[in-house]
Amino acid sequence: MLGGLNLYQYAPNGLTWIDPLGLTADDLITYKPRDSLSAQSGSRSTAINRAWAQEKALLQNGGEGTRAWTAKERALILNTPNSQLATVMSKAGYTGHHINSVKGNGSLGAKWMGDPRNIVFLQNYRHPSGFNEHVHGLRGHRGTT
């Protein structure tokens, strides 16, 4: 009998479980807010706009981007003016989400509010896949908003 997912087990063994469904966000780069790091000041929307501009620059310089963009999505990012990227990409199914909570980190949250390094792009309710990663994903709100 070969091993595999045990459909009758109440919970996985916490000592040996290795995420067989691949739900862990291992590739996510996070910047833990702390006093020793300098953060760019600004509002929530400033951080998201800066992050989109940086994503576009990354793609323009031959980089892959921070997600696996489709050819159509890459073209949309590259052909949209920076000032319109957040709106256009939101309509295309992506939301800029703060990695480290602005509200949940006290004064450090406010410090990191405008920093684009604190943003990750997640699928929203408009995404063609139908999965709202922003609300229900492990890197988003995890079902709470």
TIMILUM-824192 format. One record per residue: chain; residue number from 1; x, y negated, z of N, C-alpha, C in turn. Coordinates in nm, 4 decimals, padded with zeros to 6 digits. Layout:
! residues N
+---+-----+----------+----------+----------+----------+----------+----------+----------+----------+----------+
: c :   k :     n.c1 :     n.c2 :     n.c3 :    ca.c1 :    ca.c2 :    ca.c3 :     c.c1 :     c.c2 :     c.c3 :
+---+-----+----------+----------+----------+----------+----------+----------+----------+----------+----------+
: A : NUM :        X :        Y :        Z :        X :        Y :        Z :        X :        Y :        Z :
...
+---+-----+----------+----------+----------+----------+----------+----------+----------+----------+----------+
! end
This chain:
! residues 145
+---+-----+----------+----------+----------+----------+----------+----------+----------+----------+----------+
: c :   k :     n.c1 :     n.c2 :     n.c3 :    ca.c1 :    ca.c2 :    ca.c3 :     c.c1 :     c.c2 :     c.c3 :
+---+-----+----------+----------+----------+----------+----------+----------+----------+----------+----------+
: A :   1 :  00.0834 :  00.1165 :  00.0000 :  00.0000 :  00.0000 :  00.0000 :  00.0891 : -00.1245 :  00.0000 :
: A :   2 :  00.0652 : -00.2146 : -00.0913 :  00.1447 : -00.3354 : -00.1024 :  00.0919 : -00.4433 : -00.0090 :
: A :   3 :  00.1820 : -00.5300 :  00.0344 :  00.1418 : -00.6402 :  00.1219 :  00.0706 : -00.7494 :  00.0431 :
: A :   4 :  00.0226 : -00.8453 :  00.1093 : -00.0466 : -00.9570 :  00.0452 : -00.1286 : -01.0326 :  00.1465 :
: A :   5 : -00.2209 : -01.1132 :  00.0980 : -00.3070 : -01.1879 :  00.1884 : -00.3980 : -01.0921 :  00.2639 :
: A :   6 : -00.4061 : -01.1047 :  00.3927 : -00.4907 : -01.0206 :  00.4767 : -00.6233 : -01.0930 :  00.4957 :
: A :   7 : -00.7258 : -01.0475 :  00.4302 : -00.8551 : -01.1130 :  00.4356 : -00.9269 : -01.0941 :  00.5688 :
: A :   8 : -00.8776 : -01.0022 :  00.6518 : -00.9442 : -00.9739 :  00.7780 : -00.8705 : -01.0325 :  00.8983 :
: A :   9 : -00.7623 : -01.0986 :  00.8749 : -00.6838 : -01.1576 :  00.9826 : -00.7459 : -01.2904 :  01.0227 :
: A :  10 : -00.7563 : -01.3179 :  01.1526 : -00.8171 : -01.4424 :  01.2000 : -00.7323 : -01.5632 :  01.1629 :
: A :  11 : -00.6032 : -01.5569 :  01.1862 : -00.5129 : -01.6680 :  01.1553 : -00.3769 : -01.6110 :  01.1185 :
: A :  12 : -00.3008 : -01.6824 :  01.0381 : -00.1678 : -01.6309 :  01.0019 : -00.0739 : -01.6317 :  01.1215 :
: A :  13 :  00.0236 : -01.5442 :  01.1164 :  00.1253 : -01.5385 :  01.2209 :  00.2119 : -01.6636 :  01.2083 :
: A :  14 :  00.2088 : -01.7483 :  01.3084 :  00.2824 : -01.8737 :  01.3055 :  00.4331 : -01.8575 :  01.2976 :
: A :  15 :  00.4855 : -01.7402 :  01.3299 :  00.6299 : -01.7168 :  01.3251 :  00.6768 : -01.6735 :  01.1872 :
: A :  16 :  00.5875 : -01.6167 :  01.1079 :  00.6302 : -01.5635 :  00.9786 :  00.5574 : -01.6246 :  00.8600 :
: A :  17 :  00.4541 : -01.7005 :  00.8829 :  00.3753 : -01.7553 :  00.7729 :  00.4587 : -01.8522 :  00.6907 :
: A :  18 :  00.4583 : -01.8372 :  00.5599 :  00.5418 : -01.9206 :  00.4736 :  00.4610 : -01.9942 :  00.3680 :
: A :  19 :  00.3358 : -02.0219 :  00.3958 :  00.2510 : -02.0977 :  00.3048 :  00.2333 : -02.0260 :  00.1699 :
: A :  20 :  00.1690 : -01.9079 :  00.1687 :  00.1564 : -01.8309 :  00.0451 :  00.0752 : -01.9007 : -00.0640 :
: A :  21 : -00.0061 : -01.9987 : -00.0284 : -00.0850 : -02.0690 : -00.1292 : -00.0149 : -02.1939 : -00.1810 :
: A :  22 :  00.1024 : -02.2253 : -00.1278 :  00.1791 : -02.3395 : -00.1761 :  00.1185 : -02.4739 : -00.1426 :
: A :  23 :  00.0567 : -02.4877 : -00.0265 : -00.0102 : -02.6125 :  00.0099 :  00.0799 : -02.7118 :  00.0824 :
: A :  24 :  00.1985 : -02.6693 :  00.1218 :  00.2886 : -02.7581 :  00.1935 :  00.3501 : -02.8583 :  00.0974 :
: A :  25 :  00.3541 : -02.9839 :  00.1389 :  00.4120 : -03.0894 :  00.0550 :  00.5615 : -03.1016 :  00.0848 :
: A :  26 :  00.6409 : -03.0003 :  00.0443 :  00.7840 : -02.9992 :  00.0735 :  00.8609 : -03.1059 : -00.0027 :
: A :  27 :  00.8109 : -03.1463 : -00.1180 :  00.8844 : -03.2405 : -00.2017 :  00.8542 : -03.3862 : -00.1671 :
: A :  28 :  00.7725 : -03.4097 : -00.0667 :  00.7332 : -03.5448 : -00.0311 :  00.8449 : -03.6137 :  00.0464 :
: A :  29 :  00.8894 : -03.7261 : -00.0047 :  00.9909 : -03.8057 :  00.0647 :  00.9167 : -03.9036 :  00.1536 :
: A :  30 :  00.9464 : -03.9004 :  00.2808 :  00.8806 : -03.9932 :  00.3720 :  00.9850 : -04.0764 :  00.4437 :
: A :  31 :  00.9481 : -04.1954 :  00.4764 :  01.0333 : -04.2858 :  00.5521 :  00.9648 : -04.3075 :  00.6856 :
: A :  32 :  01.0154 : -04.2423 :  00.7869 :  00.9568 : -04.2569 :  00.9196 :  00.9790 : -04.4004 :  00.9665 :
: A :  33 :  00.8739 : -04.4719 :  01.0014 :  00.8926 : -04.6097 :  01.0468 :  00.9673 : -04.6134 :  01.1791 :
: A :  34 :  01.0721 : -04.6899 :  01.1821 :  01.1478 : -04.7121 :  01.3050 :  01.2159 : -04.8479 :  01.2940 :
: A :  35 :  01.2515 : -04.9024 :  01.4072 :  01.3070 : -05.0370 :  01.4125 :  01.4368 : -05.0521 :  01.3350 :
: A :  36 :  01.5152 : -04.9457 :  01.3225 :  01.6456 : -04.9568 :  01.2575 :  01.6354 : -04.9715 :  01.1059 :
: A :  37 :  01.5211 : -04.9430 :  01.0480 :  01.5029 : -04.9567 :  00.9034 :  01.4402 : -05.0915 :  00.8711 :
: A :  38 :  01.4874 : -05.1537 :  00.7651 :  01.4277 : -05.2790 :  00.7183 :  01.3130 : -05.2455 :  00.6252 :
: A :  39 :  01.2012 : -05.3061 :  00.6484 :  01.0849 : -05.2843 :  00.5630 :  01.0531 : -05.4126 :  00.4880 :
: A :  40 :  00.9975 : -05.3963 :  00.3676 :  00.9539 : -05.5129 :  00.2912 :  00.8199 : -05.5587 :  00.3469 :
: A :  41 :  00.8093 : -05.6864 :  00.3727 :  00.6846 : -05.7378 :  00.4284 :  00.5806 : -05.7533 :  00.3182 :
: A :  42 :  00.4564 : -05.7652 :  00.3581 :  00.3473 : -05.7836 :  00.2632 :  00.2221 : -05.7139 :  00.3112 :
: A :  43 :  00.1194 : -05.7214 :  00.2291 : -00.0090 : -05.6602 :  00.2620 : -00.0144 : -05.5167 :  00.2103 :
: A :  44 : -00.1225 : -05.4476 :  00.2430 : -00.1424 : -05.3113 :  00.1927 : -00.1405 : -05.3090 :  00.0402 :
: A :  45 : -00.2146 : -05.4011 : -00.0198 : -00.2224 : -05.4024 : -00.1661 : -00.0889 : -05.4418 : -00.2290 :
: A :  46 : -00.0102 : -05.5238 : -00.1605 :  00.1228 : -05.5595 : -00.2103 :  00.2094 : -05.4347 : -00.2212 :
: A :  47 :  00.2045 : -05.3497 : -00.1199 :  00.2826 : -05.2260 : -00.1212 :  00.2413 : -05.1371 : -00.2376 :
: A :  48 :  00.1120 : -05.1254 : -00.2604 :  00.0626 : -05.0399 : -00.3685 :  00.1027 : -05.0972 : -00.5044 :
: A :  49 :  00.0893 : -05.2277 : -00.5218 :  00.1298 : -05.2906 : -00.6478 :  00.2802 : -05.2752 : -00.6712 :
: A :  50 :  00.3604 : -05.2926 : -00.5674 :  00.5052 : -05.2749 : -00.5795 :  00.5393 : -05.1305 : -00.6152 :
: A :  51 :  00.4697 : -05.0354 : -00.5522 :  00.4962 : -04.8938 : -00.5788 :  00.4639 : -04.8589 : -00.7239 :
: A :  52 :  00.3526 : -04.9122 : -00.7779 :  00.3194 : -04.8865 : -00.9182 :  00.4240 : -04.9471 : -01.0108 :
: A :  53 :  00.4709 : -05.0679 : -00.9794 :  00.5742 : -05.1318 : -01.0611 :  00.7034 : -05.0496 : -01.0580 :
: A :  54 :  00.7380 : -04.9951 : -00.9418 :  00.8573 : -04.9119 : -00.9309 :  00.8405 : -04.7798 : -01.0053 :
: A :  55 :  00.7185 : -04.7246 : -01.0001 :  00.6910 : -04.6004 : -01.0735 :  00.7085 : -04.6230 : -01.2233 :
: A :  56 :  00.6567 : -04.7360 : -01.2708 :  00.6698 : -04.7707 : -01.4123 :  00.8171 : -04.7871 : -01.4501 :
: A :  57 :  00.8939 : -04.8578 : -01.3674 :  01.0365 : -04.8769 : -01.3942 :  01.1097 : -04.7430 : -01.3961 :
: A :  58 :  01.0735 : -04.6538 : -01.3070 :  01.1336 : -04.5210 : -01.3027 :  01.1082 : -04.4464 : -01.4336 :
: A :  59 :  00.9863 : -04.4519 : -01.4820 :  00.9526 : -04.3868 : -01.6089 :  01.0222 : -04.4545 : -01.7266 :
: A :  60 :  01.0310 : -04.5868 : -01.7251 :  01.0979 : -04.6599 : -01.8325 :  01.2460 : -04.6244 : -01.8410 :
: A :  61 :  01.3055 : -04.5919 : -01.7275 :  01.4477 : -04.5572 : -01.7229 :  01.4733 : -04.4083 : -01.7434 :
: A :  62 :  01.3722 : -04.3355 : -01.7885 :  01.3887 : -04.1944 : -01.8212 :  01.3642 : -04.0985 : -01.7074 :
: A :  63 :  01.3208 : -04.1490 : -01.5933 :  01.2922 : -04.0618 : -01.4792 :  01.1607 : -03.9874 : -01.4970 :
: A :  64 :  01.1417 : -03.8873 : -01.4146 :  01.0195 : -03.8067 : -01.4196 :  00.9044 : -03.8723 : -01.3455 :
: A :  65 :  00.9333 : -03.9631 : -01.2556 :  00.8295 : -04.0217 : -01.1728 :  00.8166 : -03.9468 : -01.0422 :
: A :  66 :  00.7284 : -03.9935 : -00.9583 :  00.7116 : -03.9328 : -00.8266 :  00.6085 : -03.8207 : -00.8254 :
: A :  67 :  00.5405 : -03.7995 : -00.9382 :  00.4472 : -03.6875 : -00.9551 :  00.4683 : -03.6284 : -01.0931 :
: A :  68 :  00.4052 : -03.5189 : -01.1180 :  00.4110 : -03.4571 : -01.2507 :  00.3025 : -03.5206 : -01.3383 :
: A :  69 :  00.3336 : -03.6373 : -01.3957 :  00.2373 : -03.7087 : -01.4798 :  00.2199 : -03.6355 : -01.6116 :
: A :  70 :  00.1000 : -03.6358 : -01.6658 :  00.0783 : -03.5834 : -01.7999 :  00.1316 : -03.6866 : -01.8996 :
: A :  71 :  00.1457 : -03.6469 : -02.0245 :  00.1933 : -03.7397 : -02.1286 :  00.0978 : -03.8584 : -02.1404 :
: A :  72 : -00.0315 : -03.8320 : -02.1306 : -00.1314 : -03.9388 : -02.1397 : -00.1189 : -04.0357 : -02.0216 :
: A :  73 : -00.0976 : -03.9827 : -01.9021 : -00.0833 : -04.0668 : -01.7831 :  00.0452 : -04.1493 : -01.7898 :
: A :  74 :  00.1537 : -04.0870 : -01.8365 :  00.2803 : -04.1598 : -01.8523 :  00.2624 : -04.2767 : -01.9491 :
: A :  75 :  00.1967 : -04.2499 : -02.0609 :  00.1736 : -04.3554 : -02.1602 :  00.0882 : -04.4668 : -02.1014 :
: A :  76 : -00.0116 : -04.4310 : -02.0236 : -00.0980 : -04.5307 : -01.9605 : -00.0175 : -04.6192 : -01.8645 :
: A :  77 :  00.0683 : -04.5577 : -01.7847 :  00.1523 : -04.6335 : -01.6917 :  00.2469 : -04.7253 : -01.7679 :
: A :  78 :  00.3116 : -04.6714 : -01.8701 :  00.4112 : -04.7485 : -01.9448 :  00.3503 : -04.8626 : -02.0255 :
: A :  79 :  00.2269 : -04.8477 : -02.0695 :  00.1642 : -04.9487 : -02.1552 :  00.0739 : -05.0468 : -02.0810 :
: A :  80 :  00.0681 : -05.0358 : -01.9505 : -00.0173 : -05.1248 : -01.8705 :  00.0696 : -05.2297 : -01.8020 :
: A :  81 :  00.0306 : -05.3570 : -01.8076 :  00.1062 : -05.4599 : -01.7349 :  00.1070 : -05.4296 : -01.5849 :
: A :  82 :  00.2181 : -05.4617 : -01.5194 :  00.2322 : -05.4337 : -01.3757 :  00.1169 : -05.4882 : -01.2933 :
: A :  83 :  00.0687 : -05.6068 : -01.3290 : -00.0380 : -05.6710 : -01.2510 : -00.1700 : -05.5946 : -01.2584 :
: A :  84 : -00.1841 : -05.5052 : -01.3562 : -00.3090 : -05.4309 : -01.3735 : -00.2948 : -05.2817 : -01.3418 :
: A :  85 : -00.1733 : -05.2364 : -01.3096 : -00.1489 : -05.0928 : -01.2906 : -00.2366 : -05.0292 : -01.1827 :
: A :  86 : -00.2479 : -05.0919 : -01.0666 : -00.3256 : -05.0320 : -00.9574 : -00.4712 : -05.0126 : -00.9987 :
: A :  87 : -00.5291 : -05.1114 : -01.0651 : -00.6692 : -05.1030 : -01.1076 : -00.6871 : -05.0000 : -01.2183 :
: A :  88 : -00.6013 : -05.0047 : -01.3180 : -00.6121 : -04.9125 : -01.4321 : -00.5918 : -04.7680 : -01.3863 :
: A :  89 : -00.4910 : -04.7448 : -01.3019 : -00.4641 : -04.6087 : -01.2581 : -00.5695 : -04.5581 : -01.1596 :
: A :  90 : -00.6314 : -04.6489 : -01.0847 : -00.7419 : -04.6085 : -00.9981 : -00.8577 : -04.5571 : -01.0829 :
: A :  91 : -00.8863 : -04.6272 : -01.1913 : -00.9931 : -04.5830 : -01.2819 : -00.9564 : -04.4538 : -01.3538 :
: A :  92 : -00.8247 : -04.4297 : -01.3699 : -00.7781 : -04.3069 : -01.4343 : -00.7704 : -04.1895 : -01.3363 :
: A :  93 : -00.7916 : -04.2177 : -01.2067 : -00.7976 : -04.1081 : -01.1103 : -00.6866 : -04.1028 : -01.0080 :
: A :  94 : -00.6140 : -04.2132 : -00.9854 : -00.5053 : -04.2123 : -00.8868 : -00.5145 : -04.3300 : -00.7919 :
: A :  95 : -00.4829 : -04.3043 : -00.6653 : -00.4855 : -04.4057 : -00.5606 : -00.3497 : -04.4109 : -00.4927 :
: A :  96 : -00.3014 : -04.5317 : -00.4653 : -00.1809 : -04.5474 : -00.3852 : -00.2189 : -04.5355 : -00.2382 :
: A :  97 : -00.1570 : -04.4420 : -00.1684 : -00.1929 : -04.4119 : -00.0293 : -00.0710 : -04.4337 :  00.0606 :
: A :  98 : -00.0907 : -04.4987 :  00.1753 :  00.0176 : -04.5190 :  00.2714 :  00.0528 : -04.3856 :  00.3379 :
: A :  99 :  00.1787 : -04.3477 :  00.3307 :  00.2260 : -04.2227 :  00.3896 :  00.2175 : -04.2311 :  00.5421 :
: A : 100 :  00.2767 : -04.3351 :  00.5967 :  00.2723 : -04.3586 :  00.7404 :  00.1613 : -04.4588 :  00.7681 :
: A : 101 :  00.0693 : -04.4215 :  00.8510 : -00.0490 : -04.5019 :  00.8790 : -00.0137 : -04.6435 :  00.9234 :
: A : 102 : -00.0813 : -04.7393 :  00.8646 : -00.0626 : -04.8791 :  00.9038 : -00.1245 : -04.9018 :  01.0414 :
: A : 103 : -00.2429 : -04.8456 :  01.0629 : -00.3124 : -04.8650 :  01.1906 : -00.2586 : -04.7759 :  01.3017 :
: A : 104 : -00.2101 : -04.6582 :  01.2668 : -00.1711 : -04.5604 :  01.3678 : -00.0283 : -04.5699 :  01.4175 :
: A : 105 :  00.0461 : -04.6718 :  01.3768 :  00.1856 : -04.6821 :  01.4179 :  00.2175 : -04.8126 :  01.4892 :
: A : 106 :  00.1188 : -04.8757 :  01.5487 :  00.1401 : -04.9987 :  01.6255 :  00.2078 : -05.1076 :  01.5449 :
: A : 107 :  00.3077 : -05.1720 :  01.6049 :  00.3769 : -05.2818 :  01.5367 :  00.4583 : -05.2319 :  01.4181 :
: A : 108 :  00.5044 : -05.1063 :  01.4229 :  00.5786 : -05.0519 :  01.3100 :  00.4880 : -05.0326 :  01.1889 :
: A : 109 :  00.3616 : -05.0002 :  01.2124 :  00.2670 : -04.9862 :  01.1015 :  00.2504 : -05.1166 :  01.0272 :
: A : 110 :  00.2374 : -05.2242 :  01.1014 :  00.2247 : -05.3564 :  01.0399 :  00.3532 : -05.3938 :  00.9667 :
: A : 111 :  00.4664 : -05.3551 :  01.0235 :  00.5959 : -05.3838 :  00.9607 :  00.6076 : -05.3141 :  00.8252 :
: A : 112 :  00.5588 : -05.1909 :  00.8149 :  00.5725 : -05.1099 :  00.6927 :  00.4538 : -05.1244 :  00.5979 :
: A : 113 :  00.3570 : -05.2063 :  00.6328 :  00.2352 : -05.2193 :  00.5532 :  00.2646 : -05.2574 :  00.4074 :
: A : 114 :  00.3582 : -05.3470 :  00.3815 :  00.3838 : -05.3948 :  00.2461 :  00.4964 : -05.3250 :  00.1733 :
: A : 115 :  00.5538 : -05.2205 :  00.2336 :  00.6701 : -05.1539 :  00.1752 :  00.6293 : -05.0442 :  00.0762 :
: A : 116 :  00.6771 : -05.0508 : -00.0493 :  00.6385 : -04.9507 : -00.1487 :  00.6937 : -04.8112 : -00.1197 :
: A : 117 :  00.7963 : -04.7996 : -00.0359 :  00.8483 : -04.6676 :  00.0008 :  00.7510 : -04.5915 :  00.0887 :
: A : 118 :  00.6480 : -04.6603 :  00.1367 :  00.5477 : -04.6001 :  00.2235 :  00.4218 : -04.5615 :  00.1446 :
: A : 119 :  00.4346 : -04.5511 :  00.0129 :  00.3196 : -04.5220 : -00.0738 :  00.3428 : -04.3925 : -00.1501 :
: A : 120 :  00.2393 : -04.3122 : -00.1593 :  00.2390 : -04.1923 : -00.2425 :  00.1151 : -04.2016 : -00.3309 :
: A : 121 :  00.1240 : -04.1534 : -00.4552 :  00.0106 : -04.1581 : -00.5478 : -00.0669 : -04.0269 : -00.5411 :
: A : 122 : -00.1948 : -04.0373 : -00.5061 : -00.2806 : -03.9199 : -00.4903 : -00.4013 : -03.9294 : -00.5821 :
: A : 123 : -00.4523 : -03.8134 : -00.6227 : -00.5730 : -03.8101 : -00.7053 : -00.6904 : -03.8631 : -00.6233 :
: A : 124 : -00.7756 : -03.9437 : -00.6882 : -00.8954 : -03.9920 : -00.6204 : -01.0196 : -03.9258 : -00.6803 :
: A : 125 : -01.1359 : -03.9717 : -00.6420 : -01.2619 : -03.9106 : -00.6852 : -01.2862 : -03.9224 : -00.8353 :
: A : 126 : -01.2136 : -04.0095 : -00.9030 : -01.2306 : -04.0259 : -01.0481 : -01.1427 : -03.9306 : -01.1290 :
: A : 127 : -01.0553 : -03.8568 : -01.0639 : -00.9615 : -03.7701 : -01.1361 : -01.0376 : -03.6605 : -01.2113 :
: A : 128 : -00.9955 : -03.6316 : -01.3346 : -01.0659 : -03.5301 : -01.4151 : -01.0711 : -03.3910 : -01.3516 :
: A : 129 : -00.9774 : -03.3592 : -01.2625 : -00.9771 : -03.2268 : -01.1997 : -01.0951 : -03.2080 : -01.1053 :
: A : 130 : -01.1513 : -03.3209 : -01.0583 : -01.2619 : -03.3134 : -00.9634 : -01.2179 : -03.3018 : -00.8189 :
: A : 131 : -01.0864 : -03.2890 : -00.7934 : -01.0366 : -03.2783 : -00.6564 : -00.9890 : -03.4145 : -00.6087 :
: A : 132 : -01.0469 : -03.4620 : -00.4996 : -01.0110 : -03.5906 : -00.4413 : -00.8999 : -03.5680 : -00.3387 :
: A : 133 : -00.7771 : -03.5664 : -00.3886 : -00.6599 : -03.5429 : -00.3036 : -00.6429 : -03.6536 : -00.2000 :
: A : 134 : -00.6851 : -03.7739 : -00.2327 : -00.6730 : -03.8872 : -00.1416 : -00.7535 : -03.8642 : -00.0136 :
: A : 135 : -00.8733 : -03.8117 : -00.0267 : -00.9583 : -03.7885 :  00.0906 : -00.9374 : -03.6497 :  00.1497 :
: A : 136 : -00.9235 : -03.5467 :  00.0657 : -00.9242 : -03.4092 :  00.1156 : -00.7884 : -03.3408 :  00.1160 :
: A : 137 : -00.6870 : -03.3982 :  00.0533 : -00.5563 : -03.3340 :  00.0445 : -00.4746 : -03.3457 :  00.1721 :
: A : 138 : -00.3691 : -03.2641 :  00.1802 : -00.2826 : -03.2623 :  00.2976 : -00.1990 : -03.3896 :  00.3110 :
: A : 139 : -00.1771 : -03.4598 :  00.2008 : -00.0992 : -03.5836 :  00.2069 : -00.1892 : -03.7059 :  00.2167 :
: A : 140 : -00.3196 : -03.6862 :  00.2115 : -00.4144 : -03.7969 :  00.2201 : -00.4784 : -03.8034 :  00.3572 :
: A : 141 : -00.6083 : -03.8261 :  00.3580 : -00.6811 : -03.8428 :  00.4841 : -00.7215 : -03.7110 :  00.5488 :
: A : 142 : -00.7009 : -03.5996 :  00.4797 : -00.7330 : -03.4655 :  00.5318 : -00.8784 : -03.4532 :  00.5741 :
: A : 143 : -00.9654 : -03.5115 :  00.4924 : -01.1085 : -03.4997 :  00.5166 : -01.1686 : -03.6082 :  00.6019 :
: A : 144 : -01.0865 : -03.6982 :  00.6541 : -01.1393 : -03.8079 :  00.7354 : -01.1019 : -03.9406 :  00.6713 :
: A : 145 : -01.1928 : -04.0344 :  00.6742 : -01.1624 : -04.1667 :  00.6175 : -01.2005 : -04.2749 :  00.7157 :
+---+-----+----------+----------+----------+----------+----------+----------+----------+----------+----------+
! end
